[in-house]
């Protein structure tokens, strides 16, 4: 067969397939138990984005040399932030100003202010929180791993912990094997009910990659709900034969006990007795900023309103909370298949934000939306179709309810970026979760977003001082 005839045959085949694809239902056809699809022209001609998404961007924004005036620098930064994939969407331009002022003043005030980072399984084992903690403590001081449950549920690379005694785990999340309570869970959305005696041992991580700041503790606080008015706790820290004294609660109800050591320790033990719900232990080295990692596996983020408002408010009051981060949405993505279901979910998230504002009115709230996630569509892996709509809706919801918003989806690269992250070893085989390396990159991108915000805050403050 001549080359011309071969070309004619192929052209005829392509023409036939093109004609068929134009009338073939995009959703496919079902015959018996099987579904059949035919690629559309767009499917055949679109570029394959797998592996093409840039992974190593997100550097701090640099001001061009030709921009010298402070006011020009501010205008440039604001314009750059608005165009950045790692930007914050804020309910007001000065939303984070109070936070930055508080963080800067911790050395003077002697405070340890907290950033509580709630999230689903994406933040387990201190992922993402670790990089944010390192950034905050490098700039504003502080140390220690932050808030811990009395007994560890999910291992962390940042601290070693073990507990014993009569402890019943109560949680607002988890499967049916978890014991529920009537709204008495505390600031970690879980607690341990003790009747009798219990103890916990906390030791600095032996992991060589764990930063030195995490390995020294000087301020240890136990937050609890004394159920019978007989709760007692003793902290011991054997260093140069030094032991701390015991505390007894004055009355039943929510309270806390603070041990301030005259020099930093690397390990300690707390023994308790009585009848109480043990909410959390904060393990810090101040003054400075503490960043708490609070993973809630399988959660959609709707658990906050299940905690008794009075108890949660009183528990939050025991802690000096400057910011609360809510990182949720990923567990709901597979089930959000219409605009109505997205609207329902976002309304629920709006209620959670309002509830937290009521329980902790002085804290800034940052909502972090889910990452890109892949599913099979017509036999091809791609982003969940409704995910971009969900991201936009969560952004609007967060700002409308007085919270800032940050998008992992955009910071990751957007549509189909998960395919590239998986190809480069930065995401798992489920095309949902980051690997430790990928989570570290995302933590660094979040930290850079905060750094750009802090730089802009500093420039505005200097300009304001000049104008005076």
LINUR-V748940 format. One record per backbone hydrogen bond with DSSP energy under -1.0 kcal/mol. NH is the residue of the N-H (numbers start at 1). CO is the residue of the C=O. E is the energy in kcal/mol with one decimal. If there is no record, write none. Layout:
# LINUR-V748940
<<NH,CO,E> <NH,CO,E>>
This chain:
# LINUR-V748940
<<6,2,-2.2> <7,3,-2.5> <8,4,-2.2> <9,5,-2.4> <10,6,-2.4> <11,7,-2.4> <12,8,-2.3> <13,9,-2.4> <14,10,-2.6> <15,11,-2.4> <16,12,-2.4> <17,13,-2.7> <18,14,-2.5> <19,15,-2.4> <20,16,-2.6> <21,17,-2.7> <22,18,-1.3> <23,20,-1.1> <24,20,-1.9> <28,25,-1.7> <29,36,-2.1> <31,34,-2.7> <34,31,-1.8> <36,29,-3.0> <44,40,-2.0> <45,41,-1.9> <46,42,-2.3> <52,49,-2.5> <67,64,-1.5> <73,69,-2.2> <74,70,-2.2> <75,71,-2.1> <76,72,-2.5> <77,73,-2.7> <78,74,-2.7> <79,75,-2.2> <80,76,-2.5> <81,77,-2.9> <82,78,-1.9> <84,81,-1.1> <87,84,-1.1> <89,405,-2.8> <95,92,-1.8> <97,94,-1.4> <100,96,-2.4> <101,97,-2.3> <102,98,-2.3> <103,99,-2.7> <104,100,-2.3> <105,101,-1.4> <106,103,-1.1> <109,105,-3.0> <110,106,-2.3> <113,288,-2.1> <114,320,-2.9> <115,290,-2.6> <116,323,-2.5> <117,292,-2.6> <118,325,-2.8> <119,294,-1.6> <120,327,-1.2> <123,120,-1.9> <124,121,-1.3> <127,124,-1.0> <129,127,-2.5> <130,126,-1.9> <132,128,-1.8> <133,129,-2.9> <134,130,-2.3> <135,131,-2.1> <136,132,-2.5> <137,133,-2.7> <138,134,-1.7> <139,135,-1.6> <140,136,-2.6> <141,137,-1.5> <144,213,-2.5> <146,283,-2.4> <148,281,-3.2> <160,203,-2.9> <162,201,-2.1> <164,199,-2.4> <166,197,-2.1> <167,165,-1.4> <168,193,-2.1> <170,191,-2.8> <171,179,-2.0> <172,189,-2.4> <178,175,-1.7> <183,181,-1.7> <185,183,-1.0> <189,186,-1.7> <191,170,-2.6> <192,278,-1.7> <193,168,-2.9> <194,276,-3.3> <196,274,-2.7> <198,272,-1.8> <199,164,-2.4> <200,270,-2.3> <201,162,-3.3> <202,268,-2.5> <203,160,-2.9> <204,266,-2.7> <210,207,-1.6> <214,211,-1.0> <215,212,-1.4> <217,265,-2.9> <218,284,-2.8> <219,284,-2.6> <220,259,-2.5> <221,282,-2.0> <222,257,-2.5> <223,280,-2.6> <224,255,-2.4> <225,277,-2.0> <226,253,-2.8> <227,275,-2.2> <232,273,-2.2> <233,247,-2.5> <234,271,-2.6> <236,269,-3.0> <239,237,-1.1> <247,233,-2.9> <249,231,-2.3> <253,226,-2.7> <255,224,-2.3> <257,222,-2.0> <259,220,-3.3> <261,218,-2.9> <265,217,-3.5> <268,202,-2.2> <269,236,-2.3> <270,200,-2.5> <271,234,-2.5> <272,198,-3.2> <273,232,-2.2> <274,196,-2.0> <276,194,-2.0> <277,225,-2.2> <278,192,-3.2> <279,223,-1.6> <280,223,-1.5> <281,148,-2.9> <282,221,-2.6> <283,146,-2.1> <284,219,-2.6> <285,143,-1.5> <288,111,-2.3> <289,141,-2.4> <290,113,-3.0> <292,115,-2.9> <294,117,-2.8> <296,119,-2.8> <299,296,-1.9> <306,303,-1.6> <307,304,-1.7> <308,183,-2.7> <312,308,-2.8> <313,309,-2.5> <314,310,-2.1> <315,311,-2.1> <316,312,-2.9> <317,313,-1.8> <318,315,-1.2> <319,316,-1.7> <321,319,-1.2> <322,114,-2.7> <323,114,-1.9> <324,364,-3.0> <325,116,-3.3> <326,366,-2.8> <327,118,-1.8> <332,329,-1.1> <333,329,-1.1> <335,332,-1.7> <336,333,-1.3> <342,338,-1.9> <343,339,-2.4> <344,340,-2.2> <345,341,-2.1> <346,342,-2.7> <347,343,-2.1> <348,344,-1.8> <349,345,-2.2> <350,346,-2.4> <351,347,-1.7> <352,348,-1.7> <353,349,-2.3> <354,350,-2.3> <355,351,-2.3> <356,352,-2.4> <357,353,-2.4> <358,354,-1.9> <359,355,-2.0> <360,356,-2.7> <363,360,-1.5> <364,322,-2.3> <366,324,-2.3> <367,404,-2.9> <368,326,-3.1> <369,406,-2.1> <374,431,-1.9> <375,382,-3.1> <377,380,-3.2> <380,377,-1.0> <382,375,-2.5> <384,373,-1.7> <387,384,-1.9> <390,386,-2.1> <391,387,-2.5> <392,388,-2.2> <393,389,-2.2> <394,390,-2.8> <395,391,-2.2> <396,392,-2.1> <397,393,-2.4> <398,394,-2.9> <399,395,-2.2> <400,396,-2.4> <401,397,-1.7> <402,399,-1.6> <403,398,-2.7> <404,365,-2.7> <405,89,-2.3> <406,367,-2.2> <411,407,-2.2> <412,408,-2.3> <414,409,-2.6> <417,414,-2.2> <421,417,-2.2> <422,418,-2.5> <423,419,-2.0> <424,420,-1.6> <425,422,-1.7> <426,421,-3.4> <428,433,-3.2> <431,428,-1.6> <435,426,-1.5> <439,435,-3.1> <440,436,-2.0> <441,437,-1.8> <442,438,-2.2> <443,439,-2.5> <444,440,-2.2> <445,441,-2.0> <446,442,-2.2> <447,443,-2.2> <448,444,-2.3> <449,445,-2.0> <450,446,-2.0> <451,447,-2.5> <452,448,-2.6> <453,449,-1.8> <454,450,-2.6> <455,451,-2.5> <456,452,-2.0> <457,453,-2.2> <458,454,-2.4> <459,455,-2.2> <460,456,-2.4> <461,457,-2.1> <462,458,-2.1> <463,459,-2.4> <464,460,-2.2> <465,461,-2.0> <466,462,-2.1> <467,463,-2.1> <468,464,-1.1>>
